[in-house]
Amino acid sequence: MPIPDPLSRLQQVGLIVLRTLVGWHFLYEGYYKAILPAWSRDASLLGRWSSAGYLRAATGPFESIFHRLAGAPWLDKIDLLIMAALVLVGLSLLLGLFTQAGCVGAMLLLALFYFSNMPLQGVSQPGAEGAYLIVNKNLIEIAAVLVLWSFRTGRIAGLDLLRTGAVAARTEALAS
């Protein structure tokens, strides 16, 4: 089996741009949920974010599990866990720190979101900007994060290079 060619500079930049965008998406989702209650543009108070509504609206093969979670007495802890996980995954991917773990966390969260609301109707849903059948943004983002995970983008750029002491080796490889 031939040894694969190293990634070109453009491929490396593309992977890091993808990782940065996905990281920003996770970080901002977690941040936004954490700052609520907030104020709308018309100066009215927005309510505190909770996963209860999302869990109650769950469909698909696991909907009964999600519906039970919506009424759990420890729902506030679920909310906090989701917010913290989103922020930590976002920071991991943005900074390139513990990137492999961040990718796994992202895929787990996205799978949770996908299976809680699987697009099986094939028609436009309220609040969605399109009509989905099986494939939606969550599934596509899982595939994108799988690419990031498989290419081990922490070895290309980010704080993982400093953490593992690979900066010198990386600089040497780029110089040659």
N, C-alpha and C positions, 0 to 999 in steps of 0.2 A: 504494500500500500504506500503510495507516494506521500511524502511529507508536505502538508499544505503550505502554500506561500504565505508569508506574513501579510497582514492586512495593509492595504495602501493607506496613505495619509488621509485621503478622502473617506475611505471606509471607517477609519478610526474617528474622524470628526463626525461623521454621520451617526455612529453609535453613541458618541458622547452627547451630541445634540439631542438624540432620542432619549437618552437617560436623563438629561437635564429637564426636558419638557415633561416627562412622566413624573420625575421627582417634584417639579413645581406643581403639577396637578395634584399630587397627593398632599404636599405641604399646604397648599392653599385651601384644599377641602377641609383638612384638619383644623387649620387656623380659623377659617370662617365659622366652622361649627363651634369652636371654642369661644369666639368673641360674641356670639349671640347670647343674650339679646343685644340687638344693635338697632340702629335707626335707619329707616328707609329714606329715599330721596325726598319724600313729602313730609319728613319729620315725624312719622308715626313709629311707635315702638314695635319692633319685630319680636316675636316670641322666642324663647329659648329653644335651641335645637334639641330634638329627641329622636331616637330611632324608632319610637313606638309606632308612629304613623307608617313608616317604611315597612316595619315588620308586620303590621296589621294588613297592609296592602300586598303582602307577599303572595306570589302564585307559584305554580310549578310543583314538582314532586315533593318538596320539603315544606310546603306552605303550612302544614299543621304544626310543625316544629317552630317555625318563625312566628306563627300566631300565638303560640304559648309563650314565647319569649317576650312578646309585646306586652303581656300582662304580668310578667315576672316582677316580684317585689324588688329585685336588684337591677331593674332596668337602668337606673341612673349610673350604675357601675358599668353596664354594657356601653352606655353612651360615652362615658369617660374613656373606656378601653378603646373604642373605635376612634375617638378624637386623637388620643395619644398614639395609637398605631399609625394613623394617617400621617401625623406630624413626623414621627420617627422614621417611617418609610420614606417620606418625602425628603427629609434631611439626609438620610443615608444615600439616596440616589443623587440628590443635588451635589452633595459634597464628595461623593465617591468614597464613602467611609463605610466599611463592612457591607460592601456593595452586594455580595452574593446573598447575605442574609436579608438585605433590603429588598432584593428581587424576589426572594422566597416569600417574604412578608407581603409584598405587593401582589403576588400571584394568589396568595391565600385570601387576602381581602377582596380582590377582584372576583375570585371564585365564589366567595360568600355573597357578594352583591349580585353576581350573575345568577346563582342558583336561587336566590330569594325572589327574583323577579325575571324568570326566564321568558323571553319573547316567543311565545308559542301561538299567538293569535294571528300574526301576519297582517294586522291592521294598525292604524295609528292609535296610540294610547294617549290619554290626557297627560299633558306635561312633557311629552316626548316630541322632539322636532321631526320625527320621521316614523315610518312604519317598519318594524323589524320582524323577521321570522328567523328564529334560532340564533342568528349572528347579530350582536349589538356592539355598542362601544366598549362595554366591559370585556367581552370575549376578544375583541380586537386588541385591547390594551393588554390582556393576558398574553396574547401571542407576541406583542411587542416586548413585554418584560421577559418572556421566555428567550427571545433573541438576545436581550441584554445579559441575561443570566448565562446563556450558553457561550457568549463571546467573552465572558469574564471582564467586563468593561472597567472594573477596578484596577486591572493591570495596564490599562491604556492611559487613564488619567484620573486624578482624584487623590484624596487623602490616604487611600489604601496603599498608594506607592510609598508615602512617608511612613505609614504604620508598619509596613513589611520591610522597609529598608531597601526597596527596589528602585529608588530614584537614581542612584548611581548606575545600576545596571541598565536602566532604561535610557539614561543619558548616553552611556557608552554605546548601546545598540543603535540609537538614533544617529550618533556621530559616524558610525561605520557604514 
